[in-house]
Amino acid sequence: MALSTRRPMRSLDAPARTDPELLAAVAAGQLDALGVLYDRHHIALRRFLARATGDAEDVDDLLHTTFLEAAKIADRHDGRANARPWLIGIAVQHLKRRRTALGRFFEVLASFGGTRSAAVDPRATLSARSDLEHALARLSEAKRITFLLAEAEELSCAEIAALLEVPIGTVWTRLHAARRELGALLAEEREP
Amino acid sequence: MNARSSAGTCARSFEAEAVRDGRIVGDARASFLRHAETCTVCGRADAALAALATLARAPDDGPRDELHARRERLRLLAAFERSLISAPVATPSRRPAIMGACALVATVAIAILGASSLRGPAAVATPASAERAPPGAASAEIEPSDAPVWSRQLDAKRETITLAAGTLAIRVTHARPRPRLVVQLPDGELEDIGTTFTVHVEGGRTTRVAVSEGSVVLRLRGQAPRAIDAGDAWESDAAPSAVASADAPVFAPTLAPPVASSPRAAPASRSTPREAPDDRSRAAQAEDAAYLHILALQRAGDEQGTKAAARAYLARFPAGFRRVEVEGLSR
């Protein structure tokens, strides 16, 4: 393997690589490309995960898992110019698996008698900085994720349905319910 | 027909959400949009939905922990690097080239200062200049400083750099496959995991290791192995604090304040610093802040600003442990 000549850690002269170019480089095993991809998208992904989970303790690990998974399947990127929806999709898959595992855990807890399974994740203790985050934390995770995918990430309902593997009617229903509840909660938050 | 009633409702208000979600398209959508221009109820409903969406998309104004973000970034890169190394890659065509290149490497005179305890390959003295193995062989760029005494040896599975005295700044390229990189020290060894780092040896003892990217494992004789991550530094008189990490659950020290090390000081890893810890802590934080400022300018694409900030860093911290990297950014 050729030894690279001395150069700055991050070149300031070369034009920025596109997301598909970066993912192709990651698929070829280039670490710096993964670093650039992380720099480009980690803030948005972190914000999505923080809001989606309502639990800040999970966010670092979910973010790490999402990017690591993205690096491993980089050759399967759909080629879109902006990789963020694709990364969000990976994050959502991890959230689903996490929710399934949590659901089993809560069922076990409930089986010990006297414990009612909560429809809302009882670990929602994120220190929210805004009224919206306070309100989001009070939604069910399914409605919260659907709302964030639609309004924050601007995915179409068809894309969300495919991502969550639910019928599009379910997406419409969850969105409608999320908006209604958020509207009421935000009005409540703003009352003096 | 305007369906408004005196009660302030409109039978078409549900269409605001339907349009937004793509349930109503084409002529029906256009019809509603025309209607909403004259209907206050529907106009309000549409505006409320838009306001909620705007709120959801608003950027996060909270403070950002840059150091935490960098640590997480490098944790990710280290994990990916490990996954690449553990994945078997068959490149039989490279092996004859590597073995052939090895034959060219070992021609330098052997000199070891107090190196009776050195293990592994023989130490070789080299002049103080940037050393590169023949192309196609090694995977590390090495920049010596303060006239170190060091050598390099490569075989198919392992590249060994032997440092007897002085300071080396080492940057490992990330093309794969590459041999395992180990730096032999008078009192132990340092293993690289896809990294940029600096190591200093003085008086037959390793006195400082600072990691800019990736991570290393430092194994000193008589002491437990230490993993040192990017942004962290270890000094022989410091008292590193262990921080749990998902990938390195046992040894992951946080950024420790720099401690003045004396060649005669006992190699105690847990001794109390001799100088005021608050002053050193503040100096270390100031250096971190200056370094992060340079990186922020670089990420923003401000080339001139990056160079100016790098020169300011070098003027303020002439012995800063990121000096080698910052010198590169100042040019």
Interface residues (C-beta under 8 A of the other chain):
Chain A: M1 A2 L3 S4 R6 R7 P8 M9 R10 L12 D13 G29 Q30 L31 D32 L34 G35 Y38 D39 H42 I43 R47 D60 D61 L63 H64 F67 L68 A71 K72 R129 S130 L132 F147 L148 A150 E151 A152 E154 S156 C157 A158 V171 W172 L175 H176 R179 L182 G183
Chain B: E17 D21 G22 R23 A48 L49 L52 A53 L55 A56 R57 A58 D60 D61 G62 R64 A69 E72 R73 R75 L76 L77 A79 F80 E81 S83 L84 R94 A130 R132 A133 P135 G136 A137 A138 S139 E141 E143 R171 T173 H174 A175 R176 P177 R178 G194 T196 S212 E213 A246 Q298 R299 G301 E303 T306 E325 G328 L329 R331
